[in-house]
Every structure is written in C-alpha cells, then in structure tokens.
Amino acid sequence: MSTSKIKYINLSNKIYRVKHISFFTMELVAEETTLSTATVPEDEVFDVMDYSGLKVTLIGLDGQSEEIDLKELSRRVG
C-alpha cells in the first residue's frame, strides 16, 4: 500500500487523521477528528491492527497524546 493513500485510521469507532507514518521506523502519529466512517473514503482508511508492531501515537481533540499498544488492544478486541 502506498503511504500517500493512508490518510485516516479508525480505532474504537473514532476517525483519526494520519499526520506521520513510517514503515522504516514503524511509527504512526494521528490526530482525532470529528469525521465519521460514512464521510471518509474507505480506501483512505488504514487498518493499523494488521501491523501490531507499529508504534501508534494518538492526539485527542483536547491536544493530549497517548501511545497505543496495538498488541494489547488486539488481545482485548479478540
């Protein structure tokens, strides 16, 4: 997948806009939006759960950042 097509991620039913992604350093930084899955083109939404080794930092609407452990999240989701 071309990183230029990766514009959004969907985690916990929230849409985040990707600010930075690197498969070399395995890092992704994304900021929360007020968008819904109905308004975002499906081909622009990246499934981060397929890359459990990816270090994901989410920035909430309040500006607070949080690092997400995708391995732990995938265990909880099933």
N, CA, C and O atoms as a Tripos MOL2 file, in Angstrom:
@<TRIPOS>MOLECULE
protein
  312   311    78     0     0
PROTEIN
NO_CHARGES

@<TRIPOS>ATOM
      1 N           0.8470   -1.1890    0.0000 N.3       1 MET1
      2 CA          0.0000    0.0000    0.0000 C.3       1 MET1
      3 C           0.8830    1.2400    0.0000 C.2       1 MET1
      4 O           1.8530    1.3240    0.7530 O.2       1 MET1
      5 N           0.5470    2.1730   -0.8280 N.am      2 SER2
      6 CA          1.2650    3.4410   -0.8890 C.3       2 SER2
      7 C           0.9260    4.2820    0.3390 C.2       2 SER2
      8 O          -0.2460    4.4430    0.6770 O.2       2 SER2
      9 N           1.9430    4.8150    1.0020 N.am      3 THR3
     10 CA          1.6810    5.6370    2.1870 C.3       3 THR3
     11 C           0.9400    6.9150    1.8360 C.2       3 THR3
     12 O           0.3480    7.5440    2.7130 O.2       3 THR3
     13 N           0.9600    7.3120    0.5610 N.am      4 SER4
     14 CA          0.2270    8.5210    0.1780 C.3       4 SER4
     15 C          -1.2840    8.3170    0.2460 C.2       4 SER4
     16 O          -2.0250    9.2950    0.3420 O.2       4 SER4
     17 N          -1.7600    7.0720    0.1980 N.am      5 LYS5
     18 CA         -3.1890    6.7740    0.3030 C.3       5 LYS5
     19 C          -3.6300    6.6320    1.7560 C.2       5 LYS5
     20 O          -4.8280    6.5830    2.0350 O.2       5 LYS5
     21 N          -2.6800    6.5670    2.6800 N.am      6 ILE6
     22 CA         -3.0130    6.3950    4.0930 C.3       6 ILE6
     23 C          -3.2750    7.7680    4.6890 C.2       6 ILE6
     24 O          -2.3450    8.5060    5.0140 O.2       6 ILE6
     25 N          -4.5520    8.1020    4.8280 N.am      7 LYS7
     26 CA         -4.9130    9.4150    5.3420 C.3       7 LYS7
     27 C          -5.5980    9.3380    6.6950 C.2       7 LYS7
     28 O          -5.5490   10.2900    7.4750 O.2       7 LYS7
     29 N          -6.2420    8.2000    6.9780 N.am      8 TYR8
     30 CA         -7.0170    8.0590    8.2110 C.3       8 TYR8
     31 C          -6.8310    6.6650    8.7980 C.2       8 TYR8
     32 O          -6.4850    5.7140    8.0970 O.2       8 TYR8
     33 N          -7.0720    6.5720   10.1130 N.am      9 ILE9
     34 CA         -7.2030    5.2790   10.7770 C.3       9 ILE9
     35 C          -8.4960    5.3150   11.5800 C.2       9 ILE9
     36 O          -8.9950    6.3840   11.9320 O.2       9 ILE9
     37 N          -9.0230    4.1460   11.8590 N.am     10 ASN10
     38 CA        -10.2480    4.0220   12.6380 C.3      10 ASN10
     39 C          -9.9310    3.1400   13.8400 C.2      10 ASN10
     40 O          -9.6560    1.9500   13.6870 O.2      10 ASN10
     41 N          -9.9690    3.7160   15.0200 N.am     11 LEU11
     42 CA         -9.7450    2.9730   16.2610 C.3      11 LEU11
     43 C         -10.8570    3.3090   17.2310 C.2      11 LEU11
     44 O         -11.1730    4.4790   17.4460 O.2      11 LEU11
     45 N         -11.4440    2.2900   17.8120 N.am     12 SER12
     46 CA        -12.5200    2.4770   18.7940 C.3      12 SER12
     47 C         -13.6310    3.3740   18.2510 C.2      12 SER12
     48 O         -14.1580    4.2330   18.9580 O.2      12 SER12
     49 N         -13.9730    3.1570   16.9890 N.am     13 ASN13
     50 CA        -15.0430    3.9150   16.3230 C.3      13 ASN13
     51 C         -14.7900    5.4170   16.2620 C.2      13 ASN13
     52 O         -15.7290    6.2110   16.2030 O.2      13 ASN13
     53 N         -13.5160    5.7980   16.2760 N.am     14 LYS14
     54 CA        -13.1270    7.1960   16.0950 C.3      14 LYS14
     55 C         -12.2240    7.2680   14.8750 C.2      14 LYS14
     56 O         -11.3940    6.3870   14.6510 O.2      14 LYS14
     57 N         -12.3910    8.3110   14.1000 N.am     15 ILE15
     58 CA        -11.5600    8.5260   12.9140 C.3      15 ILE15
     59 C         -10.4260    9.4800   13.2860 C.2      15 ILE15
     60 O         -10.6530   10.5620   13.8280 O.2      15 ILE15
     61 N          -9.2000    9.0520   12.9820 N.am     16 TYR16
     62 CA         -8.0060    9.8600   13.2310 C.3      16 TYR16
     63 C          -7.3460   10.1780   11.8960 C.2      16 TYR16
     64 O          -7.2500    9.3080   11.0300 O.2      16 TYR16
     65 N          -6.8910   11.4120   11.7240 N.am     17 ARG17
     66 CA         -6.1640   11.8350   10.5200 C.3      17 ARG17
     67 C          -4.6780   11.5520   10.7490 C.2      17 ARG17
     68 O          -4.1050   11.9750   11.7530 O.2      17 ARG17
     69 N          -4.0690   10.8420    9.8210 N.am     18 VAL18
     70 CA         -2.6550   10.4850    9.9410 C.3      18 VAL18
     71 C          -1.8000   11.7150    9.6510 C.2      18 VAL18
     72 O          -1.8990   12.3280    8.5880 O.2      18 VAL18
     73 N          -0.9510   12.0610   10.6320 N.am     19 LYS19
     74 CA         -0.0310   13.1930   10.4660 C.3      19 LYS19
     75 C           1.3340   12.7150    9.9900 C.2      19 LYS19
     76 O           2.0180   13.4100    9.2390 O.2      19 LYS19
     77 N           1.7290   11.5140   10.4360 N.am     20 HIS20
     78 CA          3.0430   10.9640   10.0940 C.3      20 HIS20
     79 C           2.9490    9.4450   10.1200 C.2      20 HIS20
     80 O           2.3450    8.8660   11.0230 O.2      20 HIS20
     81 N           3.5520    8.8070    9.1220 N.am     21 ILE21
     82 CA          3.6600    7.3490    9.1280 C.3      21 ILE21
     83 C           4.9870    6.9650    8.5010 C.2      21 ILE21
     84 O           5.3920    7.5160    7.4770 O.2      21 ILE21
     85 N           5.6630    6.0040    9.1350 N.am     22 SER22
     86 CA          6.9230    5.4950    8.6040 C.3      22 SER22
     87 C           6.9680    3.9920    8.8430 C.2      22 SER22
     88 O           6.9100    3.5340    9.9840 O.2      22 SER22
     89 N           7.0710    3.2320    7.7630 N.am     23 PHE23
     90 CA          7.2280    1.7870    7.9090 C.3      23 PHE23
     91 C           8.6900    1.4340    8.1590 C.2      23 PHE23
     92 O           8.9930    0.3010    8.5320 O.2      23 PHE23
     93 N           9.5960    2.3820    7.9590 N.am     24 PHE24
     94 CA         11.0080    2.1700    8.2720 C.3      24 PHE24
     95 C          11.2120    2.1760    9.7810 C.2      24 PHE24
     96 O          11.8620    1.2850   10.3270 O.2      24 PHE24
     97 N          10.6530    3.1870   10.4620 N.am     25 THR25
     98 CA         10.7810    3.2710   11.9250 C.3      25 THR25
     99 C           9.5750    2.6650   12.6410 C.2      25 THR25
    100 O           9.5510    2.5930   13.8690 O.2      25 THR25
    101 N           8.5680    2.2260   11.8650 N.am     26 MET26
    102 CA          7.3480    1.6090   12.4040 C.3      26 MET26
    103 C           6.6340    2.5480   13.3770 C.2      26 MET26
    104 O           6.2760    2.1560   14.4880 O.2      26 MET26
    105 N           6.4350    3.7870   12.9430 N.am     27 GLU27
    106 CA          5.7590    4.7980   13.7560 C.3      27 GLU27
    107 C           4.6010    5.4160   12.9840 C.2      27 GLU27
    108 O           4.6640    5.6050   11.7690 O.2      27 GLU27
    109 N           3.5460    5.7240   13.7260 N.am     28 LEU28
    110 CA          2.3990    6.4200   13.1570 C.3      28 LEU28
    111 C           1.8980    7.4130   14.1900 C.2      28 LEU28
    112 O           1.7410    7.0740   15.3630 O.2      28 LEU28
    113 N           1.6480    8.6370   13.7520 N.am     29 VAL29
    114 CA          1.0690    9.6730   14.6080 C.3      29 VAL29
    115 C          -0.2090   10.1350   13.9270 C.2      29 VAL29
    116 O          -0.2130   10.4530   12.7370 O.2      29 VAL29
    117 N          -1.2980   10.1690   14.6960 N.am     30 ALA30
    118 CA         -2.5840   10.5670   14.1200 C.3      30 ALA30
    119 C          -3.3500   11.4220   15.1100 C.2      30 ALA30
    120 O          -3.2250   11.2560   16.3230 O.2      30 ALA30
    121 N          -4.1580   12.3550   14.5690 N.am     31 GLU31
    122 CA         -4.9500   13.2320   15.4210 C.3      31 GLU31
    123 C          -6.4350   12.9470   15.2340 C.2      31 GLU31
    124 O          -6.9040   12.7100   14.1210 O.2      31 GLU31
    125 N          -7.1580   12.9760   16.3400 N.am     32 GLU32
    126 CA         -8.5900   12.7020   16.3230 C.3      32 GLU32
    127 C          -9.3300   13.7540   15.5040 C.2      32 GLU32
    128 O          -8.9610   14.9290   15.4970 O.2      32 GLU32
    129 N         -10.3760   13.3130   14.8180 N.am     33 THR33
    130 CA        -11.2170   14.2210   14.0400 C.3      33 THR33
    131 C         -12.6620   14.0770   14.5130 C.2      33 THR33
    132 O         -12.9700   13.2390   15.3610 O.2      33 THR33
    133 N         -13.5170   14.8860   13.9670 N.am     34 THR34
    134 CA        -14.9530   14.7570   14.2320 C.3      34 THR34
    135 C         -15.6490   14.0700   13.0630 C.2      34 THR34
    136 O         -16.8770   14.0530   12.9910 O.2      34 THR34
    137 N         -14.8680   13.5050   12.1510 N.am     35 LEU35
    138 CA        -15.4160   12.8140   10.9870 C.3      35 LEU35
    139 C         -16.0190   11.4710   11.3920 C.2      35 LEU35
    140 O         -15.7120   10.9320   12.4560 O.2      35 LEU35
    141 N         -16.8760   10.9440   10.5330 N.am     36 SER36
    142 CA        -17.4530    9.6180   10.7640 C.3      36 SER36
    143 C         -17.0140    8.6870    9.6380 C.2      36 SER36
    144 O         -16.5320    9.1390    8.5990 O.2      36 SER36
    145 N         -17.1860    7.3900    9.8520 N.am     37 THR37
    146 CA        -16.8120    6.4250    8.8220 C.3      37 THR37
    147 C         -17.6320    6.6220    7.5500 C.2      37 THR37
    148 O         -17.1900    6.2430    6.4650 O.2      37 THR37
    149 N         -18.8030    7.2040    7.6690 N.am     38 ALA38
    150 CA        -19.6580    7.4430    6.4990 C.3      38 ALA38
    151 C         -19.1220    8.5590    5.6030 C.2      38 ALA38
    152 O         -19.4510    8.6110    4.4180 O.2      38 ALA38
    153 N         -18.3020    9.4470    6.1580 N.am     39 THR39
    154 CA        -17.8120   10.5890    5.3810 C.3      39 THR39
    155 C         -16.3860   10.4250    4.8710 C.2      39 THR39
    156 O         -15.8970   11.2620    4.1140 O.2      39 THR39
    157 N         -15.7170    9.3510    5.2820 N.am     40 VAL40
    158 CA        -14.3270    9.1320    4.8870 C.3      40 VAL40
    159 C         -14.2750    8.0090    3.8460 C.2      40 VAL40
    160 O         -14.8350    6.9370    4.0760 O.2      40 VAL40
    161 N         -13.6160    8.2330    2.7130 N.am     41 PRO41
    162 CA        -13.4990    7.1680    1.7050 C.3      41 PRO41
    163 C         -12.8020    5.9330    2.2910 C.2      41 PRO41
    164 O         -11.7420    6.0410    2.9100 O.2      41 PRO41
    165 N         -13.4010    4.7850    2.0900 N.am     42 GLU42
    166 CA        -12.8900    3.5430    2.6700 C.3      42 GLU42
    167 C         -11.4510    3.2440    2.2620 C.2      42 GLU42
    168 O         -10.6850    2.6980    3.0560 O.2      42 GLU42
    169 N         -11.0750    3.5960    1.0320 N.am     43 ASP43
    170 CA         -9.7210    3.3010    0.5630 C.3      43 ASP43
    171 C          -8.6630    4.2190    1.1750 C.2      43 ASP43
    172 O          -7.4700    4.0240    0.9430 O.2      43 ASP43
    173 N          -9.0840    5.2120    1.9510 N.am     44 GLU44
    174 CA         -8.1430    6.1020    2.6270 C.3      44 GLU44
    175 C          -7.9890    5.7630    4.1060 C.2      44 GLU44
    176 O          -7.2410    6.4300    4.8210 O.2      44 GLU44
    177 N          -8.6950    4.7270    4.5710 N.am     45 VAL45
    178 CA         -8.6320    4.3130    5.9760 C.3      45 VAL45
    179 C          -7.7000    3.1100    6.0790 C.2      45 VAL45
    180 O          -7.9200    2.0850    5.4340 O.2      45 VAL45
    181 N          -6.6610    3.2470    6.8950 N.am     46 PHE46
    182 CA         -5.6280    2.2330    7.0780 C.3      46 PHE46
    183 C          -5.9580    1.3810    8.2940 C.2      46 PHE46
    184 O          -6.2550    1.9110    9.3650 O.2      46 PHE46
    185 N          -5.9080    0.0560    8.1310 N.am     47 ASP47
    186 CA         -6.1840   -0.8560    9.2430 C.3      47 ASP47
    187 C          -4.8910   -1.1040   10.0210 C.2      47 ASP47
    188 O          -4.1080   -1.9850    9.6660 O.2      47 ASP47
    189 N          -4.6730   -0.3350   11.0690 N.am     48 VAL48
    190 CA         -3.4420   -0.4530   11.8540 C.3      48 VAL48
    191 C          -3.3630   -1.7730   12.5980 C.2      48 VAL48
    192 O          -2.2700   -2.1970   12.9760 O.2      48 VAL48
    193 N          -4.4920   -2.4360   12.8200 N.am     49 MET49
    194 CA         -4.4880   -3.6920   13.5680 C.3      49 MET49
    195 C          -3.7280   -4.7880   12.8200 C.2      49 MET49
    196 O          -3.3430   -5.7880   13.4250 O.2      49 MET49
    197 N          -3.5090   -4.6160   11.5210 N.am     50 ASP50
    198 CA         -2.7200   -5.5710   10.7460 C.3      50 ASP50
    199 C          -1.2260   -5.4290   11.0150 C.2      50 ASP50
    200 O          -0.4410   -6.2750   10.5860 O.2      50 ASP50
    201 N          -0.8220   -4.3760   11.7160 N.am     51 TYR51
    202 CA          0.5870   -4.0830   11.9830 C.3      51 TYR51
    203 C           0.8010   -3.8950   13.4800 C.2      51 TYR51
    204 O           1.0050   -2.7760   13.9500 O.2      51 TYR51
    205 N           0.7540   -4.9930   14.2230 N.am     52 SER52
    206 CA          0.8280   -4.8990   15.6850 C.3      52 SER52
    207 C           2.1670   -4.3550   16.1790 C.2      52 SER52
    208 O           2.2580   -3.9170   17.3260 O.2      52 SER52
    209 N           3.2020   -4.3710   15.3490 N.am     53 GLY53
    210 CA          4.4980   -3.8290   15.7420 C.3      53 GLY53
    211 C           4.6180   -2.3280   15.5480 C.2      53 GLY53
    212 O           5.6420   -1.7340   15.8850 O.2      53 GLY53
    213 N           3.5840   -1.7210   15.0090 N.am     54 LEU54
    214 CA          3.5830   -0.2860   14.7430 C.3      54 LEU54
    215 C           3.3980    0.4930   16.0470 C.2      54 LEU54
    216 O           2.4970    0.1950   16.8320 O.2      54 LEU54
    217 N           4.2520    1.4860   16.2710 N.am     55 LYS55
    218 CA          4.1190    2.3640   17.4390 C.3      55 LYS55
    219 C           3.1450    3.4730   17.0620 C.2      55 LYS55
    220 O           3.4460    4.3090   16.2110 O.2      55 LYS55
    221 N           1.9730    3.4760   17.7010 N.am     56 VAL56
    222 CA          0.9160    4.4220   17.3470 C.3      56 VAL56
    223 C           0.7550    5.4610   18.4490 C.2      56 VAL56
    224 O           0.5600    5.1160   19.6140 O.2      56 VAL56
    225 N           0.8380    6.7230   18.0760 N.am     57 THR57
    226 CA          0.5740    7.8270   18.9890 C.3      57 THR57
    227 C          -0.6670    8.5510   18.4970 C.2      57 THR57
    228 O          -0.7270    9.0110   17.3560 O.2      57 THR57
    229 N          -1.6660    8.6440   19.3850 N.am     58 LEU58
    230 CA         -2.9140    9.3200   19.0490 C.3      58 LEU58
    231 C          -2.9810   10.6540   19.7700 C.2      58 LEU58
    232 O          -2.6300   10.7510   20.9460 O.2      58 LEU58
    233 N          -3.4300   11.6740   19.0680 N.am     59 ILE59
    234 CA         -3.6150   13.0000   19.6480 C.3      59 ILE59
    235 C          -5.1170   13.2620   19.6810 C.2      59 ILE59
    236 O          -5.7730   13.3000   18.6400 O.2      59 ILE59
    237 N          -5.6510   13.4420   20.8810 N.am     60 GLY60
    238 CA         -7.0830   13.6620   21.0470 C.3      60 GLY60
    239 C          -7.4930   15.0740   20.6710 C.2      60 GLY60
    240 O          -6.6540   15.9370   20.4130 O.2      60 GLY60
    241 N          -8.7920   15.2900   20.6440 N.am     61 LEU61
    242 CA         -9.3210   16.6210   20.3250 C.3      61 LEU61
    243 C          -8.8490   17.6700   21.3230 C.2      61 LEU61
    244 O          -8.7790   18.8560   21.0000 O.2      61 LEU61
    245 N          -8.5210   17.2260   22.5480 N.am     62 ASP62
    246 CA         -8.0430   18.1440   23.5820 C.3      62 ASP62
    247 C          -6.5430   18.4200   23.4890 C.2      62 ASP62
    248 O          -5.9990   19.1780   24.2910 O.2      62 ASP62
    249 N          -5.8700   17.8020   22.5020 N.am     63 GLY63
    250 CA         -4.4420   18.0190   22.3160 C.3      63 GLY63
    251 C          -3.5550   17.0620   23.0840 C.2      63 GLY63
    252 O          -2.3370   17.0680   22.9030 O.2      63 GLY63
    253 N          -4.1420   16.2400   23.9350 N.am     64 GLN64
    254 CA         -3.3700   15.2700   24.7080 C.3      64 GLN64
    255 C          -2.9760   14.0960   23.8160 C.2      64 GLN64
    256 O          -3.7760   13.6300   23.0040 O.2      64 GLN64
    257 N          -1.7370   13.6200   23.9700 N.am     65 SER65
    258 CA         -1.2930   12.4800   23.1670 C.3      65 SER65
    259 C          -1.2030   11.2330   24.0320 C.2      65 SER65
    260 O          -0.9660   11.3000   25.2390 O.2      65 SER65
    261 N          -1.4000   10.0920   23.3780 N.am     66 GLU66
    262 CA         -1.3880    8.8040   24.0690 C.3      66 GLU66
    263 C          -0.7960    7.7670   23.1290 C.2      66 GLU66
    264 O          -1.1940    7.6640   21.9690 O.2      66 GLU66
    265 N           0.1660    6.9930   23.6460 N.am     67 GLU67
    266 CA          0.7320    5.9130   22.8490 C.3      67 GLU67
    267 C          -0.1260    4.6660   23.0470 C.2      67 GLU67
    268 O          -0.4520    4.3020   24.1770 O.2      67 GLU67
    269 N          -0.4850    4.0210   21.9540 N.am     68 ILE68
    270 CA         -1.3620    2.8620   21.9790 C.3      68 ILE68
    271 C          -0.5460    1.5970   21.7510 C.2      68 ILE68
    272 O           0.2720    1.5360   20.8330 O.2      68 ILE68
    273 N          -0.7700    0.5850   22.5900 N.am     69 ASP69
    274 CA         -0.1430   -0.7220   22.4260 C.3      69 ASP69
    275 C          -1.0850   -1.5780   21.5810 C.2      69 ASP69
    276 O          -2.0750   -2.1020   22.0920 O.2      69 ASP69
    277 N          -0.7820   -1.7190   20.3050 N.am     70 LEU70
    278 CA         -1.6680   -2.4520   19.4010 C.3      70 LEU70
    279 C          -1.7500   -3.9360   19.7400 C.2      70 LEU70
    280 O          -2.7890   -4.5610   19.5270 O.2      70 LEU70
    281 N          -0.6690   -4.5080   20.2640 N.am     71 LYS71
    282 CA         -0.7160   -5.9280   20.6520 C.3      71 LYS71
    283 C          -1.7320   -6.1350   21.7600 C.2      71 LYS71
    284 O          -2.5260   -7.0740   21.7080 O.2      71 LYS71
    285 N          -1.7140   -5.2630   22.7640 N.am     72 GLU72
    286 CA         -2.6670   -5.3620   23.8700 C.3      72 GLU72
    287 C          -4.0870   -5.0840   23.3800 C.2      72 GLU72
    288 O          -5.0260   -5.7750   23.7780 O.2      72 GLU72
    289 N          -4.2450   -4.0980   22.5380 N.am     73 LEU73
    290 CA         -5.5650   -3.7620   22.0080 C.3      73 LEU73
    291 C          -6.1420   -4.9200   21.1950 C.2      73 LEU73
    292 O          -7.3320   -5.2150   21.3020 O.2      73 LEU73
    293 N          -5.3190   -5.5740   20.3890 N.am     74 SER74
    294 CA         -5.8120   -6.6950   19.5810 C.3      74 SER74
    295 C          -6.1980   -7.8760   20.4570 C.2      74 SER74
    296 O          -7.1140   -8.6210   20.1080 O.2      74 SER74
    297 N          -5.5220   -8.0680   21.5880 N.am     75 ARG75
    298 CA         -5.9060   -9.1350   22.5300 C.3      75 ARG75
    299 C          -7.2760   -8.8510   23.1250 C.2      75 ARG75
    300 O          -8.0930   -9.7600   23.2690 O.2      75 ARG75
    301 N          -7.5310   -7.5950   23.4700 N.am     76 ARG76
    302 CA         -8.8220   -7.2230   24.0710 C.3      76 ARG76
    303 C          -9.9620   -7.3060   23.0640 C.2      76 ARG76
    304 O         -11.0730   -7.7150   23.4030 O.2      76 ARG76
    305 N          -9.6810   -6.9140   21.8240 N.am     77 VAL77
    306 CA        -10.7160   -6.9230   20.7900 C.3      77 VAL77
    307 C         -11.0560   -8.3520   20.3800 C.2      77 VAL77
    308 O         -12.1970   -8.6550   20.0340 O.2      77 VAL77
    309 N         -10.0720   -9.2090   20.4230 N.am     78 GLY78
    310 CA        -10.3550  -10.6040   20.1180 C.3      78 GLY78
    311 C          -9.6230  -11.0860   18.9570 C.2      78 GLY78
    312 O          -9.7620  -12.2500   18.5800 O.2      78 GLY78
@<TRIPOS>BOND
     1     1     2 1
     2     2     3 1
     3     3     4 2
     4     3     5 am
     5     5     6 1
     6     6     7 1
     7     7     8 2
     8     7     9 am
     9     9    10 1
    10    10    11 1
    11    11    12 2
    12    11    13 am
    13    13    14 1
    14    14    15 1
    15    15    16 2
    16    15    17 am
    17    17    18 1
    18    18    19 1
    19    19    20 2
    20    19    21 am
    21    21    22 1
    22    22    23 1
    23    23    24 2
    24    23    25 am
    25    25    26 1
    26    26    27 1
    27    27    28 2
    28    27    29 am
    29    29    30 1
    30    30    31 1
    31    31    32 2
    32    31    33 am
    33    33    34 1
    34    34    35 1
    35    35    36 2
    36    35    37 am
    37    37    38 1
    38    38    39 1
    39    39    40 2
    40    39    41 am
    41    41    42 1
    42    42    43 1
    43    43    44 2
    44    43    45 am
    45    45    46 1
    46    46    47 1
    47    47    48 2
    48    47    49 am
    49    49    50 1
    50    50    51 1
    51    51    52 2
    52    51    53 am
    53    53    54 1
    54    54    55 1
    55    55    56 2
    56    55    57 am
    57    57    58 1
    58    58    59 1
    59    59    60 2
    60    59    61 am
    61    61    62 1
    62    62    63 1
    63    63    64 2
    64    63    65 am
    65    65    66 1
    66    66    67 1
    67    67    68 2
    68    67    69 am
    69    69    70 1
    70    70    71 1
    71    71    72 2
    72    71    73 am
    73    73    74 1
    74    74    75 1
    75    75    76 2
    76    75    77 am
    77    77    78 1
    78    78    79 1
    79    79    80 2
    80    79    81 am
    81    81    82 1
    82    82    83 1
    83    83    84 2
    84    83    85 am
    85    85    86 1
    86    86    87 1
    87    87    88 2
    88    87    89 am
    89    89    90 1
    90    90    91 1
    91    91    92 2
    92    91    93 am
    93    93    94 1
    94    94    95 1
    95    95    96 2
    96    95    97 am
    97    97    98 1
    98    98    99 1
    99    99   100 2
   100    99   101 am
   101   101   102 1
   102   102   103 1
   103   103   104 2
   104   103   105 am
   105   105   106 1
   106   106   107 1
   107   107   108 2
   108   107   109 am
   109   109   110 1
   110   110   111 1
   111   111   112 2
   112   111   113 am
   113   113   114 1
   114   114   115 1
   115   115   116 2
   116   115   117 am
   117   117   118 1
   118   118   119 1
   119   119   120 2
   120   119   121 am
   121   121   122 1
   122   122   123 1
   123   123   124 2
   124   123   125 am
   125   125   126 1
   126   126   127 1
   127   127   128 2
   128   127   129 am
   129   129   130 1
   130   130   131 1
   131   131   132 2
   132   131   133 am
   133   133   134 1
   134   134   135 1
   135   135   136 2
   136   135   137 am
   137   137   138 1
   138   138   139 1
   139   139   140 2
   140   139   141 am
   141   141   142 1
   142   142   143 1
   143   143   144 2
   144   143   145 am
   145   145   146 1
   146   146   147 1
   147   147   148 2
   148   147   149 am
   149   149   150 1
   150   150   151 1
   151   151   152 2
   152   151   153 am
   153   153   154 1
   154   154   155 1
   155   155   156 2
   156   155   157 am
   157   157   158 1
   158   158   159 1
   159   159   160 2
   160   159   161 am
   161   161   162 1
   162   162   163 1
   163   163   164 2
   164   163   165 am
   165   165   166 1
   166   166   167 1
   167   167   168 2
   168   167   169 am
   169   169   170 1
   170   170   171 1
   171   171   172 2
   172   171   173 am
   173   173   174 1
   174   174   175 1
   175   175   176 2
   176   175   177 am
   177   177   178 1
   178   178   179 1
   179   179   180 2
   180   179   181 am
   181   181   182 1
   182   182   183 1
   183   183   184 2
   184   183   185 am
   185   185   186 1
   186   186   187 1
   187   187   188 2
   188   187   189 am
   189   189   190 1
   190   190   191 1
   191   191   192 2
   192   191   193 am
   193   193   194 1
   194   194   195 1
   195   195   196 2
   196   195   197 am
   197   197   198 1
   198   198   199 1
   199   199   200 2
   200   199   201 am
   201   201   202 1
   202   202   203 1
   203   203   204 2
   204   203   205 am
   205   205   206 1
   206   206   207 1
   207   207   208 2
   208   207   209 am
   209   209   210 1
   210   210   211 1
   211   211   212 2
   212   211   213 am
   213   213   214 1
   214   214   215 1
   215   215   216 2
   216   215   217 am
   217   217   218 1
   218   218   219 1
   219   219   220 2
   220   219   221 am
   221   221   222 1
   222   222   223 1
   223   223   224 2
   224   223   225 am
   225   225   226 1
   226   226   227 1
   227   227   228 2
   228   227   229 am
   229   229   230 1
   230   230   231 1
   231   231   232 2
   232   231   233 am
   233   233   234 1
   234   234   235 1
   235   235   236 2
   236   235   237 am
   237   237   238 1
   238   238   239 1
   239   239   240 2
   240   239   241 am
   241   241   242 1
   242   242   243 1
   243   243   244 2
   244   243   245 am
   245   245   246 1
   246   246   247 1
   247   247   248 2
   248   247   249 am
   249   249   250 1
   250   250   251 1
   251   251   252 2
   252   251   253 am
   253   253   254 1
   254   254   255 1
   255   255   256 2
   256   255   257 am
   257   257   258 1
   258   258   259 1
   259   259   260 2
   260   259   261 am
   261   261   262 1
   262   262   263 1
   263   263   264 2
   264   263   265 am
   265   265   266 1
   266   266   267 1
   267   267   268 2
   268   267   269 am
   269   269   270 1
   270   270   271 1
   271   271   272 2
   272   271   273 am
   273   273   274 1
   274   274   275 1
   275   275   276 2
   276   275   277 am
   277   277   278 1
   278   278   279 1
   279   279   280 2
   280   279   281 am
   281   281   282 1
   282   282   283 1
   283   283   284 2
   284   283   285 am
   285   285   286 1
   286   286   287 1
   287   287   288 2
   288   287   289 am
   289   289   290 1
   290   290   291 1
   291   291   292 2
   292   291   293 am
   293   293   294 1
   294   294   295 1
   295   295   296 2
   296   295   297 am
   297   297   298 1
   298   298   299 1
   299   299   300 2
   300   299   301 am
   301   301   302 1
   302   302   303 1
   303   303   304 2
   304   303   305 am
   305   305   306 1
   306   306   307 1
   307   307   308 2
   308   307   309 am
   309   309   310 1
   310   310   311 1
   311   311   312 2
@<TRIPOS>SUBSTRUCTURE
     1 MET1         2 RESIDUE 1 A MET
     2 SER2         6 RESIDUE 1 A SER
     3 THR3        10 RESIDUE 1 A THR
     4 SER4        14 RESIDUE 1 A SER
     5 LYS5        18 RESIDUE 1 A LYS
     6 ILE6        22 RESIDUE 1 A ILE
     7 LYS7        26 RESIDUE 1 A LYS
     8 TYR8        30 RESIDUE 1 A TYR
     9 ILE9        34 RESIDUE 1 A ILE
    10 ASN10       38 RESIDUE 1 A ASN
    11 LEU11       42 RESIDUE 1 A LEU
    12 SER12       46 RESIDUE 1 A SER
    13 ASN13       50 RESIDUE 1 A ASN
    14 LYS14       54 RESIDUE 1 A LYS
    15 ILE15       58 RESIDUE 1 A ILE
    16 TYR16       62 RESIDUE 1 A TYR
    17 ARG17       66 RESIDUE 1 A ARG
    18 VAL18       70 RESIDUE 1 A VAL
    19 LYS19       74 RESIDUE 1 A LYS
    20 HIS20       78 RESIDUE 1 A HIS
    21 ILE21       82 RESIDUE 1 A ILE
    22 SER22       86 RESIDUE 1 A SER
    23 PHE23       90 RESIDUE 1 A PHE
    24 PHE24       94 RESIDUE 1 A PHE
    25 THR25       98 RESIDUE 1 A THR
    26 MET26      102 RESIDUE 1 A MET
    27 GLU27      106 RESIDUE 1 A GLU
    28 LEU28      110 RESIDUE 1 A LEU
    29 VAL29      114 RESIDUE 1 A VAL
    30 ALA30      118 RESIDUE 1 A ALA
    31 GLU31      122 RESIDUE 1 A GLU
    32 GLU32      126 RESIDUE 1 A GLU
    33 THR33      130 RESIDUE 1 A THR
    34 THR34      134 RESIDUE 1 A THR
    35 LEU35      138 RESIDUE 1 A LEU
    36 SER36      142 RESIDUE 1 A SER
    37 THR37      146 RESIDUE 1 A THR
    38 ALA38      150 RESIDUE 1 A ALA
    39 THR39      154 RESIDUE 1 A THR
    40 VAL40      158 RESIDUE 1 A VAL
    41 PRO41      162 RESIDUE 1 A PRO
    42 GLU42      166 RESIDUE 1 A GLU
    43 ASP43      170 RESIDUE 1 A ASP
    44 GLU44      174 RESIDUE 1 A GLU
    45 VAL45      178 RESIDUE 1 A VAL
    46 PHE46      182 RESIDUE 1 A PHE
    47 ASP47      186 RESIDUE 1 A ASP
    48 VAL48      190 RESIDUE 1 A VAL
    49 MET49      194 RESIDUE 1 A MET
    50 ASP50      198 RESIDUE 1 A ASP
    51 TYR51      202 RESIDUE 1 A TYR
    52 SER52      206 RESIDUE 1 A SER
    53 GLY53      210 RESIDUE 1 A GLY
    54 LEU54      214 RESIDUE 1 A LEU
    55 LYS55      218 RESIDUE 1 A LYS
    56 VAL56      222 RESIDUE 1 A VAL
    57 THR57      226 RESIDUE 1 A THR
    58 LEU58      230 RESIDUE 1 A LEU
    59 ILE59      234 RESIDUE 1 A ILE
    60 GLY60      238 RESIDUE 1 A GLY
    61 LEU61      242 RESIDUE 1 A LEU
    62 ASP62      246 RESIDUE 1 A ASP
    63 GLY63      250 RESIDUE 1 A GLY
    64 GLN64      254 RESIDUE 1 A GLN
    65 SER65      258 RESIDUE 1 A SER
    66 GLU66      262 RESIDUE 1 A GLU
    67 GLU67      266 RESIDUE 1 A GLU
    68 ILE68      270 RESIDUE 1 A ILE
    69 ASP69      274 RESIDUE 1 A ASP
    70 LEU70      278 RESIDUE 1 A LEU
    71 LYS71      282 RESIDUE 1 A LYS
    72 GLU72      286 RESIDUE 1 A GLU
    73 LEU73      290 RESIDUE 1 A LEU
    74 SER74      294 RESIDUE 1 A SER
    75 ARG75      298 RESIDUE 1 A ARG
    76 ARG76      302 RESIDUE 1 A ARG
    77 VAL77      306 RESIDUE 1 A VAL
    78 GLY78      310 RESIDUE 1 A GLY
